[in-house]
Amino acid sequence: MLEADTAQALIHDIALLDSMGIRLVLVHGARPQIDAEMKSRNLTPRFHKGLRVTDGATLECVKRAMGVTRIEIEAMLSQGLPNTPLAGGFLRVTGGNFISAKPVGIVDGVDYQYTGAVRHVIAEEIRADLAQENVVLITPIAASPSGEIFNLAWEDAAEAVAVAIQADKLIYLCDAAGLMDKKGLLIDALTVDEAEALLAKKVKQGEVAGRVLPGAMRACRAGVGRVHFLDRDRDGAMLMEFFTRDGVGTVLTAAALAQLRDATAEDVGAVLALIAPLEADGTLVKRGRERVEMEITRFSILEHDGIAVGCAALYPFSGEKAAELACLAVMPEYRRAGYGDQLRRHIEAKARKLKLKRLFVLTTRTAHWFTERGFAEEGIDSLPKQRRDLYNFQRKSKVLVKPL
């Protein structure tokens, strides 16, 4: 981080988050600094399965590099330069022996010597520092109960601390924009199960993202709210990820961000807001609040990250084994995410559960979308009699029917 051109911008973002009352624990690494220190002493770094093998000479390099790196980060967090987000502000940075270590030991015949793993995190002390509005800075080097010093992998330390304090968010600053699919495209969001499938397929990731993904999955399963993978070189990445609707990286969650559920009386306002633009342009028939309130139990809501972004309604005509799919609406910025299809499939499943045989929709502008999904155009006579009597001949809506 310290060698990147964007280091200063990142520190400014941290200061801004702190000023907003967001409690922060920072876990830093020092791999480039350790390698540079070893090079100056004519030592060759050794790694096994991505983890540094730390002998006695390497440990001396680790201690020096970690100490210098921590001091430099503290200095950057302590500055109060004019014309910067830190002007006039003060970040109180604390740290301590919050982590105890144990040796990794011998793996695959390789003795890791002074490379350690996290034995225990004193979570209550970290929480106490956070309660005093301190920024807690964790250096991934720790002692065992016997007093031996061990070099820890920063990603393991970050995972252990996040789990111990039950963090709302665990953020990894990576060497890529986030996690990638098999086509090399950025994945906006995925669940732990989806991440597991990604690992099983051995989809290539950036060096850092690939290394931290297993730990990120463990953290999610252990109660950490969300794990974010962000580009460490992108200016303002954390701010854009947290304070824009779509974010800029990849978010990993235990359950899917998009959730489908039945609407309740509390959702009337959300439904009205979703259908209003489509009513205004004539795509949907205008409904008043009173009607939506009366029919709210017919609606299903699709939430993304706790926000209602889509809705649809099912009106069954049980006597004729048919049902109408109505008021299918998705916020414009989410229409490419496949949420319309999720709602359609959900409504189809509800209709099948009611043992209905046909699902129909009346539309003036989206006939092609429904046709591509198995609906076929039919005449008005195909409508159930009760619905046919209410047909609006001025709108001249097309009738599309799909057998279930």
C-alpha positions in Angstrom: 0.0 0.0 0.0 2.8 2.5 0.9 4.5 2.1 -2.4 1.3 2.9 -4.4 0.6 6.3 -5.9 -2.9 6.1 -4.4 -1.7 5.6 -0.8 -2.4 9.2 0.2 -5.9 9.1 -1.3 -6.6 5.9 0.6 -5.6 7.5 3.9 -7.9 10.4 3.1 -10.8 8.0 2.6 -10.0 6.3 5.9 -10.1 9.7 7.6 -13.4 10.5 6.0 -15.0 7.2 7.1 -13.7 7.8 10.6 -15.2 11.3 10.6 -18.6 9.8 9.8 -18.5 7.7 12.9 -17.5 4.4 11.2 -15.3 2.4 13.5 -12.2 1.1 11.8 -9.7 -1.7 12.4 -6.8 -1.7 9.9 -4.7 -4.7 9.3 -1.6 -4.0 7.2 0.8 -6.2 5.4 4.5 -5.7 4.6 5.4 -8.3 2.0 7.2 -5.9 -0.4 9.0 -4.3 2.5 10.1 -7.7 3.9 11.4 -8.8 0.5 13.3 -5.5 0.1 14.9 -5.9 3.5 15.9 -9.5 2.7 17.4 -8.4 -0.6 19.5 -5.8 1.2 20.9 -8.6 3.4 21.4 -11.0 0.4 18.7 -13.4 1.7 16.3 -15.2 -0.6 12.6 -15.3 0.3 11.0 -18.7 0.5 7.3 -19.5 0.1 5.2 -22.6 0.3 1.6 -22.6 -0.8 1.7 -18.8 -0.8 2.9 -18.6 2.9 6.3 -17.2 3.7 8.8 -19.6 5.4 10.3 -17.6 8.2 13.7 -18.8 9.6 15.6 -16.8 12.2 17.3 -14.5 9.7 14.0 -13.8 7.9 12.3 -13.1 11.2 14.8 -10.2 11.8 13.8 -8.8 8.4 10.2 -9.2 9.2 10.5 -7.4 12.6 12.3 -4.5 11.0 10.0 -4.2 8.0 6.9 -4.5 10.1 8.0 -1.9 12.5 9.0 0.6 9.9 5.8 0.0 7.9 3.6 0.5 11.0 5.4 3.8 11.9 4.9 5.1 8.3 1.2 4.2 8.3 0.8 5.9 11.7 2.5 9.0 10.4 0.2 9.1 7.4 -2.9 8.8 9.6 -1.6 11.5 11.9 -1.0 14.2 9.4 -3.2 17.3 9.3 -2.2 19.0 6.1 -4.2 22.0 4.9 -6.5 21.6 1.9 -6.9 17.9 2.6 -9.7 15.8 4.2 -7.4 15.6 7.2 -7.1 19.3 7.7 -7.8 20.2 11.3 -8.7 16.6 12.1 -7.1 14.1 14.4 -7.1 10.3 14.1 -6.1 8.6 17.3 -4.4 5.4 16.3 -4.0 2.6 18.8 -2.6 -0.9 18.8 -1.3 -3.6 21.2 -0.9 -7.2 21.8 -4.4 -8.0 20.8 -3.3 -11.2 19.0 -1.5 -14.3 20.4 0.2 -16.6 18.0 1.1 -20.3 17.6 3.5 -21.9 15.1 2.2 -23.2 11.8 4.6 -26.1 12.2 5.6 -28.5 9.5 3.3 -28.8 6.5 4.0 -31.1 3.5 7.5 -31.7 5.0 8.2 -27.9 5.1 9.1 -26.5 8.5 7.7 -23.0 8.6 9.7 -22.2 11.7 8.8 -18.7 12.9 5.7 -18.4 10.6 2.7 -18.4 12.8 -1.1 -18.7 12.9 -3.5 -16.8 15.1 -4.1 -18.5 18.4 -6.4 -16.0 20.0 -7.8 -12.5 19.5 -8.6 -10.4 22.5 -11.8 -9.0 21.0 -13.0 -7.1 24.1 -9.9 -4.9 24.1 -10.3 -4.1 20.4 -14.0 -3.2 21.0 -13.0 -1.0 23.9 -10.6 0.9 21.7 -13.2 1.3 19.0 -15.8 2.5 21.6 -13.3 5.3 22.4 -13.4 6.3 18.7 -9.8 5.1 18.1 -8.6 3.6 14.8 -7.1 0.3 15.7 -4.0 -0.6 13.7 -3.1 -4.3 13.7 0.5 -5.3 12.7 0.6 -9.0 11.7 3.3 -10.1 14.0 2.6 -11.6 17.4 4.0 -13.5 20.3 3.0 -16.9 21.6 2.3 -17.5 25.4 5.9 -18.7 25.7 7.2 -15.3 24.4 8.3 -16.5 20.9 7.6 -14.0 18.1 5.9 -15.2 15.0 5.3 -13.7 11.5 1.6 -13.9 10.6 0.0 -13.6 7.2 -1.9 -10.3 7.1 -5.0 -12.0 5.5 -5.2 -14.5 8.3 -4.9 -11.8 10.9 -7.6 -9.8 9.2 -10.0 -12.8 9.1 -9.4 -13.7 12.7 -10.0 -10.1 14.0 -13.1 -9.6 11.9 -14.6 -12.9 13.2 -13.6 -12.2 16.8 -15.2 -8.7 16.9 -18.1 -9.9 14.6 -17.4 -7.0 12.1 -20.2 -5.7 9.9 -17.7 -5.6 7.0 -14.3 -7.1 6.1 -12.6 -5.3 3.3 -9.7 -6.7 1.3 -7.8 -4.3 -0.9 -6.7 -6.4 -3.8 -4.6 -6.3 -7.0 -7.8 -6.5 -9.1 -11.2 -4.8 -9.4 -12.7 -7.7 -7.4 -13.6 -11.4 -8.1 -13.9 -12.5 -11.7 -16.1 -15.0 -13.5 -14.8 -17.6 -16.0 -15.1 -15.0 -18.7 -12.9 -12.6 -16.8 -15.8 -10.2 -16.0 -16.3 -8.6 -12.6 -18.7 -10.3 -10.3 -20.8 -7.7 -8.5 -22.0 -9.9 -5.7 -22.0 -13.6 -4.8 -22.9 -15.9 -1.9 -20.5 -18.2 -0.1 -22.0 -21.2 -1.9 -21.4 -19.5 -5.2 -17.8 -18.6 -4.2 -17.2 -22.2 -3.3 -18.3 -23.2 -6.8 -16.0 -20.6 -8.2 -13.1 -22.2 -6.3 -14.1 -25.7 -7.4 -13.9 -24.6 -11.0 -10.5 -23.0 -10.4 -11.5 -19.8 -12.0 -8.4 -17.6 -12.2 -8.4 -14.6 -9.8 -5.9 -11.9 -9.0 -3.0 -12.9 -6.8 -4.4 -11.3 -3.6 -8.1 -12.0 -4.3 -7.4 -15.6 -5.0 -5.3 -15.9 -1.8 -7.8 -14.3 0.5 -11.0 -15.9 -0.9 -11.0 -19.1 1.3 -10.6 -16.9 4.4 -13.3 -14.6 3.2 -15.7 -17.5 2.9 -14.8 -18.7 6.4 -15.4 -15.2 7.8 -18.8 -15.0 6.2 -19.8 -18.4 7.6 -18.5 -17.3 11.0 -20.8 -14.3 11.2 -19.0 -11.4 9.5 -21.8 -9.4 7.8 -20.1 -8.9 4.4 -16.8 -9.2 2.7 -15.7 -6.7 0.1 -13.0 -7.2 -2.5 -11.8 -3.8 -3.9 -9.1 -2.5 -6.2 -6.4 -1.0 -3.9 -5.3 1.3 -6.7 -8.7 2.8 -7.4 -9.1 6.2 -6.0 -12.2 6.4 -3.7 -13.0 2.7 -4.0 -14.2 2.3 -0.5 -16.4 5.3 -0.6 -18.0 4.3 -3.9 -18.5 0.7 -2.7 -20.3 1.8 0.5 -22.2 4.9 -0.6 -23.3 4.1 -4.2 -26.1 1.7 -4.9 -24.2 -0.6 -7.3 -20.7 -0.3 -5.7 -17.4 -0.9 -7.6 -16.0 -4.2 -6.4 -17.3 -7.6 -5.3 -19.4 -8.2 -2.2 -19.5 -11.7 -0.6 -22.4 -12.6 1.7 -23.7 -15.6 3.4 -27.1 -15.3 1.7 -28.0 -13.7 -1.6 -28.4 -9.9 -1.6 -31.5 -10.3 -3.7 -34.4 -11.7 -1.7 -38.0 -12.5 -2.8 -40.8 -12.3 -0.3 -44.6 -11.7 -0.1 -45.5 -8.0 0.3 -47.1 -6.6 3.5 -49.0 -3.5 4.3 -45.7 -1.8 5.0 -44.7 -2.2 1.3 -47.5 -0.1 -0.1 -45.3 2.9 -0.5 -42.5 0.9 -2.1 -44.9 -0.7 -4.7 -46.3 2.7 -5.6 -42.8 4.1 -6.1 -41.9 1.2 -8.3 -44.9 1.3 -10.6 -45.3 5.1 -10.8 -42.8 5.6 -13.7 -44.4 2.8 -15.7 -47.8 4.2 -15.0 -46.6 7.6 -16.2 -45.3 6.3 -19.5 -48.4 4.2 -20.1 -46.7 0.8 -19.7 -48.9 0.0 -16.6 -52.5 0.8 -15.9 -52.7 3.5 -13.3 -53.6 2.3 -9.8 -54.4 4.5 -6.8 -53.0 4.0 -3.3 -56.4 2.7 -2.1 -56.4 -0.1 -4.6 -52.8 -1.1 -3.9 -53.5 -1.1 -0.2 -56.5 -3.4 -0.8 -54.5 -5.7 -3.1 -51.1 -5.7 -1.4 -51.3 -9.4 -0.5 -51.3 -10.1 -4.2 -47.8 -8.6 -4.6 -44.4 -10.1 -4.2 -41.4 -7.9 -3.5 -37.8 -8.3 -4.6 -35.3 -6.7 -2.3 -31.6 -6.0 -3.1 -29.6 -5.3 0.0 -32.7 -4.5 1.9 -34.1 -2.1 -0.7 -37.3 -2.9 -2.7 -36.1 -2.8 -6.3 -38.9 -4.9 -8.0 -42.4 -6.1 -7.6 -45.0 -8.2 -9.3 -48.6 -9.3 -8.6 -50.6 -12.5 -9.1 -54.4 -12.4 -9.5 -55.8 -16.0 -9.6 -59.0 -17.0 -11.3 -59.3 -20.4 -9.7 -62.6 -21.3 -11.3 -60.9 -21.2 -14.7 -57.5 -22.5 -13.6 -55.9 -19.3 -14.7 -54.0 -16.3 -13.2 -52.9 -12.9 -14.3 -49.3 -11.7 -13.9 -49.6 -7.9 -13.3 -47.5 -4.9 -12.2 -44.1 -6.5 -13.0 -41.8 -3.6 -12.3 -38.0 -3.3 -11.7 -36.0 -0.2 -11.0 -34.2 0.8 -14.3 -30.7 0.4 -12.8 -31.4 -3.3 -11.9 -33.1 -4.4 -15.1 -29.9 -5.9 -16.5 -29.4 -8.0 -13.3 -32.1 -10.5 -14.3 -34.5 -9.4 -11.6 -37.5 -9.2 -13.9 -36.9 -12.9 -14.7 -36.6 -13.7 -11.0 -40.0 -12.1 -10.3 -41.6 -13.8 -13.3 -40.3 -17.2 -12.2 -41.5 -16.6 -8.7 -45.0 -15.7 -9.9 -45.1 -18.7 -12.1 -44.1 -20.9 -9.2 -46.9 -19.4 -7.0 -49.4 -20.1 -9.7 -48.3 -23.7 -10.1 -48.6 -24.1 -6.3 -52.2 -23.1 -6.6 -52.6 -25.8 -9.3 -53.4 -23.3 -12.0 -52.9 -24.2 -15.6 -52.4 -20.9 -17.4 -50.7 -17.6 -16.7 -51.6 -14.6 -18.7 -50.4 -11.0 -19.0 -51.9 -7.9 -20.6 -49.3 -5.6 -22.1 -49.0 -2.7 -24.5 -45.2 -2.3 -24.7 -43.4 -5.5 -23.4 -44.9 -8.2 -25.6 -41.5 -9.2 -27.0 -40.0 -9.7 -23.6 -42.8 -12.1 -22.6 -42.8 -13.9 -25.9 -39.1 -14.7 -25.5 -40.1 -16.3 -22.2 -42.7 -18.7 -23.4 -45.8 -16.6 -23.6 -47.8 -16.7 -26.8 -50.3 -14.1 -28.1 -54.0 -15.0 -27.9 -57.3 -13.3 -28.3 -59.4 -11.5 -25.7 -61.7 -14.5 -25.6 -58.9 -16.5 -23.9 -59.2 -14.4 -20.8 -61.3 -15.6 -17.9 -64.8 -14.1 -18.1 -64.4 -12.0 -15.0 -61.2 -10.5 -16.4 -62.6 -10.2 -19.9 -65.4 -8.0 -18.6 -62.8 -5.6 -17.3 -60.8 -5.4 -20.5 -59.9 -1.8 -21.5 -60.6 -1.5 -25.2 -59.0 1.9 -25.3 -55.6 0.6 -24.2 -55.8 -2.4 -26.7 -53.5 -4.4 -24.6 -52.2 -7.6 -26.1 -53.1 -10.8 -24.3 -50.1 -13.2 -23.8 -50.7 -16.6 -22.3 -48.2 -19.2 -21.0 -49.2 -22.8 -20.1 -47.9 -23.9 -16.7 
